[in-house]
Amino acid sequence: MRRTRSWVGIVLALVTTLTLAACTRPTPPDVDAGRELNVGATAEPDGLDPITVSGAGTSFVLLYNVYETLVKIDSEGAIRPLLATDWTISDDRLTYTFTLESRARFASGAPVNADAVVKSFDRARGEGATDQIRAQWAAVESVEATGDHTVEVKLSTPSNMWLYNITGPAGLISDPTATGDLNATPAGSGPYKFKRWDQGSLVQLEANSGYWGTPARFSPVNFRFYTDPNTMTTAMLSGQLDIISNLTTPQAIDQFSDTSKYTIHEGTTQGEVVLGFNHATPALADLLVRQAINHAIDREALVKSAWGGKGQLIGSMVPPTDPWYEDLSQAYPFDQAKAKQLLSEAGKASGLNLRLRVPNLPYATASARVIAAQLAEVGITAKVEELEFPTWLDQVYAKHDYDMTIVAHVEPRDIVAFGVEGNYWGFNNPEFNALLASADEGTQEEQVSDLKAAARLLSDQAAADWLFLLPNIIVTTPEISGVQENATSLSFDLTTLAARS
């Protein structure tokens, strides 16, 4: 076996310092380690076990903070060591050998050893995991402890995506000695440990005093959830919050213009706001109808009206930070006459009624109102129904009870979601699936070309309407430092934050 990291697709081409130890997080000299931190957020978790619960809210709070992974994504999108200090990949790209940080401990004091890693990985591969998590493990044939602190993972086929996938919830390591329900009491090895969850309002974390690396810089940390973005803005303005983790009312940004009181950080996300079609709905099974809807929506006007002009038009399930990005935003230019023509050809010139069921998240509800008005102008009636996010997860995501919906897909490199069996869109295209498989198994050049082709196929099929890419707008008080402006993972990573004294 030779040491190599060059074959893990495009991501590892970015990594230049993989020999860094997982614990090398330098602590700024002006850290106030005992400070309480209040973070405003919108998407509350539906549960506390990222392996068994869908939705980004869970990982937003717990990933890298309470739960750690063998490797993690940094603010530039590069893979870095975390619980693994090093790893090797065999010449045939089928065997990964990880060396674990020998000092790592769970919050219970139990060691983070090879046995814990194997059990965690087996759980992620098992029946209790979500479909999306299991799909990310599809290429793995076996996981084995080859020593107290070494783990060997064998793949059945080479995979450019697998190592990248385990930087997220699919790769989190949980404490095998924990006796409680992980969906109620998380058990990880991170610098923070779970304290309490007041459903509907707050998840509280506290410092893990036995953490093996750089200690937590805040305790407690309160993630406070707001269904009304204006209420969160008011809370920040009145001093109840230290951070707005993502400003969901960009129109309100001017309220934080006083630099003596606030600091505004603007970056990118991987959150494609998608107008999703249920392909099982008879009308939406027709390509002409889906194309008509794409032409009927003025996305530029939508962004200005619903999102304060913040947000990039992309036209695909690929953000500009991915190497296989192509600007497909003009594949379906706003053209009401074209939309009406396509509807007429489909026999749907009048009387088309569709249910637009959206989660009660600000970008979704604001976009839904604009879209309903624009579709009405071409003869489509879209009945908007706003759902609590847990209800949306159950009825739309799980039970597929909808015609159209709007949600931001914030998972990194989530174009593969359209290839997951049983995906909530009901999209199934063998050519698309073949491109995904070829991209994952091929060379770096083949990965890029195949995923570009896959994105174009989704566009040609009008599989959805990609409305815009969410910006990452974070507001903090001036003493908060270390903010990661770009949202490259699902985590709101507390480990980089500090408070200036």
N, C-alpha and C positions, 0 to 999 in steps of 0.2 A: 504494500500500500504506500503510495507516495503522498506527501502533503500537497494538497491543492485546494484552492477555493475558487478557481476561475470558472468552474462549470455550473455555478448556481445562477445561471441566467444573467440578465442585465444587472440585477441588484448588486451582486458581489463584485462586478467590475468597478463599482463605486467605492468599495471598501479598501482603505489603504493602511489601516492600523489595527488589523484583527488580532494582534498579539497583546492588545491592551487587556489588562485584567478586568474582570467584571466589576470589581469594587472600586475602580479608579474614577470616582466622582469627587473632584476636589471641592472641599467646602470653603466657600468664600469667607474671608476673615471677619466680615461684619454680620454674621448670621445671628439672628435672635431665635434661638432654638426652642424657646417655650411659647412662642406666639400662637394665638388662636388664628385660624384662617377660615373665612367664610367665602364660599365659591357659589355664585349663582349659575344655575343650569336649567335646561328645559325638559329633556327627555329622562324621566325617572325610570330606574330599572323596573322590569317586570318580575324580576327575581334576582337572586344573588349568585347564581351558578352559571357562568358564561358558557359552560359546556352543554347545558341542558335548556338554556333560556335564549330565545331569539331577541333581537333588538340591541342597538348599540349602547343603550343607557347603562347596562351592567358593566361592560368593559370600560366605558368612559370613566367610571368611578374606581374600579378595582384593578384593572390591568396595569402592571408595573408598580402600582402603589401597594396593594395587598398581595396580589398574585404576581409571581415572576415567571419568566420563560427562560429557556436555555440561551436564546439570543433575542435581541430586541432591535426595533427600528429607531434610529435617532432622528433628530429634527430635519436632517437633510435626506432622509430616506435610505440611509445606509444601514447594513446589518452590523451590530456590535455584540460583543460578548456580554452575558449577564450571569446566569447560573452556570453556564459552560465557559471555562477559561479558554478553551481551544477546541478545535474539531478538525478532522481530516475527511477527505472524500476520495474514494477509490478511483482508479483510472477509468473504470467502466461506469462511474457515476451512480452505482447501485448501493454502495455501503458508506454510511456516515458513522464516524466514531467520535463521540463527545467525551471530553475530559471535564469533570465537574469541579466547581469551586469547593474545596474540602472544608472550608470554614462555614459554609452556608447552613443555616438552621431555619426551621419553621418557627412561627411565633410560639408554638407549644414547647419548643426546645428540641424537638425531634430532628435528626439530621436530614438534610436534603441529599440523599444518596441515590445510587443507581436504582435501587428497589423502588424508591418513591417515584422516580422518573418513569420507570417501566409501568407502574400501576397507573400513573396519571395518563400516559400515552395510551394505554389499553382502554382506559375509561373514555378517552376522546374518540377512540376507534369503535366503541361499543354501541349497542342498540339504544342506550339512553341518551346519547348525544344528538344534537340537532342534525338535520339532513346536511346543512351547510358545513358543519364541523366534520362530519363523517366523510363528506366529499373531499375535504382537504387532506384526508388520510388515505384516499383510494389507492395511491401508488405504493403504499407501504406494505411489505410482506411480513416483516417480523420486527420486534423490538426486544432486545436482550441485554441484561446486565452482564458485562464481561469483567467486572471488578467492582469494588465498593464505590468507586467514583468514575467508572467508565461505562458508557452505554453505546451499544451498536444497533443501528437502525438499517435494515435492509429493504430496498425498494424492488418491486417487480419490474419496473421500467424506470428509466431516467426521468427526473422531474425537475424542471427549472423553477417551479413554483413552491415545492414542498418546504424548503428551508425558510423561504419568505413567509409561508403560511404559519409556521410555528412561532413566528415572532408575535402572533396575535393570540386570541383566545384558544385556538386549536392546540397551542403548545403550552398552556399554563400548567404549572406544577402545583398540585395540591397535597396537603398533608395526609398520608395514608393512615396515620394514627387517629385522625379526627373521628369522633363517634357521632357527631351531630349531623343534621341535614345541611349540606353545603349550600342549598338554595336559601337557607335562613341564616346560616353562620359560616361565612367564608373562612377558609383555613389555608393561609399562604405563608410565604417566606419573605415578603416585602418589608420595606421600612415602616409601613403602617399596618395596623391590624383593625379588623372590623369592631366597632363599638356598638352601634345601634342603628336601626332603620325605623323611622317614624313615617310610615307609608303616607304618601301624599304631600310630604313636606321636606324630609331631611334624611340623608345618610351620613352618619358620623364615623370618622376614622380617628384613631389615636396612634401615637408613636409606638412602634414595636421596640421596646427597650433592649431587647436581645438581638437586634438586627446585626447581621454579620458585616455589613458594609458601612457606608457613610450614613450616620443617623438621620432620622427624620428631622426636618428643620421647623416643622410646625406641629402643634398638638393642643387641642384637637383640630381636625379639619372637618368643616361642615359643608357638605354639598347640599345646597338649598334649592328646591325645585319650584319653578313658577310656570303655571299654565298660561298666565297672562304676561306677555313680555313687557307691557307697560308697568306692571307691578314690580318686575325685576329692575327695570330702569329706575323707578322711584326708590327702591331699596338701596341701589348703588348711590344715588344722589343724596340720600339721607344718611349715609354712613353705615348702613347695616351690612354691606358687602365689601369685601376687599377686591373681588374679581368678578366680572361677568365673563364666563368662560367662552361664550360666543354670542355676540350681540345679535339678537334675532329681530330687532327693529332698526335696520340701518338708517332709517329716516331720523332716528333719535341721536345719531352720532354727534351732532353739533352741541348737544347738551353736555358733552364731556370735553369741550374745547379748552377748558381752563387747565393748563398744564401744571399749575401748582397743586391741583387736586387730583388730576387723572392723567393716565398715560394710555394712549390708544395704540394697539398693535394690530397691524393688518397683514395677513398672509394668505396662503392658499389652503384649500382642503382637497380631499379626494371625494367630496360629497356631491355626486351627480343628482340633481333634483329631477326625478323621473315621473312623467305622466304615464303610468302603467296601464296597459290594456289587458283585460282578461280574454285570452284567446279562445276560451270556452264559450264566451258570449257569441251567439250566432252572428250578429252584425259585425262584431270585431274580429271574427274569424276571416272576414273578407279583407284582403289586402287593400282594395280600393278604398274601403271605409277608413282603414287606419291611415292610409296616405292622405285622404281628405282631411282628417283631423289634424295631421301634421301641417298641412298647408293652411288650415283655418286659424292657427294660433300665431299671433304676432309675439314672438318670444322677446324681442327687444323692448316692446311696449310693456310686456308683462314684467320684466325685470325692473323697469323704471317705476311702474305702478306698485308692484307688490313688494319690491325689495330695495327701494331707494336707489336704483341704478347700480347697486353693488352686485357683482356676480358676472361670470364670463359665459358667453354662449359657446358651446362645444359640439353639440349635435351627435354625441356618441356616449358610450359607457366607458370612455377612456379620458382621464384628465390630462392636461398638458404636461404634467410631471412624469408621465409614463413614456418610455422610449418609443412605443408604438402609436403615439397620438397622431391623429390627422384631424384637421379642422373640417368637420362635416356639418357645421352649423348652417350652411346654406344649401344643404341637400334638399330641404323642403322650404323654400322661401315663402314668406307670408303672401298668400294669393287666394283671396276668397272666391274669385271666379273659378279658379282651378279646383278648389275644394268642392264647390257646388257641382261642377262638371263630373268629378269623380263619384260623388254621391249619387248623381243621376245615373251614371253608368252601372253603379251597384244596385240600382233600384231602390235607393234610400233618399230620394230627393226631398221627401217630407215625412214627418211622423216618426223620426228616429229619437227614441227616448233612452237615455243611459243614466245609470246611477253612478255618481262620482262620490265615492266614500273615502274620506281623507282623515288622517290623524289630526288631533287638535294641536298641531305644532304650527308656529307662526308662518313659516314659509309655505306650508301646505294649505292652510286655510286662506291666506292672502292670495295665493296663486289660484286656488279653486274658484274664487269669486271672479277673478279676471277671465279665466278660461271659460267658465259657464257663460259669461256675457259674450265672449268672442265666438263660441260655438253657436250661440243663439242666432248670430248674424248670418250663419250659413244653413240654418234650419235644423240644428241639433239641439234638443233639450237635454241639458245635463242637470240632474237633480242632485244638489250638493248635500251631503250628510257628513257632519263632523263627529268623529268618534274619539273617546279617550284612547290614548295610545295602547294600553293593554287590550282594550276591546278591538282596536284595529289589528293588533297582532293576532288575536284569536279569530276574528271573523274574516278579515281580508287576507292576511298573510298565511294563516293556517288553514282556514276553511274555504278560501277563494270565493267568498260571497260578496261579489262586487262586479261592476262593469269596467269602471276606470278608477284609478286612485293616484295619489301624489305622495311620494315619499323620497327623502334623500338617502341614497345608498352611499354610506360613508366608509364602507370596508375597502381597504386598499386592494387594487387590482381585481375589482369585483365584476369585470366583464364575464368571468366564468360562472356567475350566478345564473345566466341565461342557459347554461348547459347542465345545471343541477336537475336531476330527475325529480319531477313533481314540483318544480318551481312555481311560485304563486301566480306568475303570468300565464302559465299553461303553454309556454313557448317550447317547441320541440322541433329542432331542425338538424337532421343527420349531418349535413354539410358543415354547419356551424360546430357541432360537437367534434367532428373530425379535425377541424382547424384547431380547436382547443387542444386536442390530444397531440397533434403534430407539433404545436407550439411548445408544449410542455416537455416533450421528449427530444426535440431537435437541438440544433446549435443555437447560439445566441442570435445569429443572423436570421435563422429560420423562425425563432420565437418572435422576433420583431415583425417579419413579413407576414407570418401566419396570423398574428393578432391584429395587424392592420386589416388583413382580409376579413377576419371575423367581425371587426367593428363595422366595416363597410357592408357586410352581409346583413347585420342587424339593421343598419340604416336602410338598405334596399328593401328589406322586409317590413319596414316601419314597425319593428317589434315593439317599440314604445316611442314616446316623444321626449327627447332629452331637453328639458327646459333651460337649465343653466347650471353652472357649477357654484356651489355655495362658497362665499368668501369666508375667511376666518378672521373675525373681528373680536379682539379681546380687549376689555377695558379693565385697568387695574388702578389702584392707588399708587402714587409715585414711589413708595418705598419697596414695592414688590419688584424683584429682579429675577432674571433667568427665564422669562416667558419664552416658550417656543412658539414663534409666530406661525409656522406652517404645521397644519394638522396632518402628519404623515402616518399616524396610527389611530386606532380606536381609543387610545388612552388620553385622558387629561393628566399628563405625567407630572406629578407633584415633585418628583425627585430633582428636577432642575430648578425649582423655585427657591428663592431665599428672600429674606426681608432685610433691607438696609437699616442699620441702626441710626 
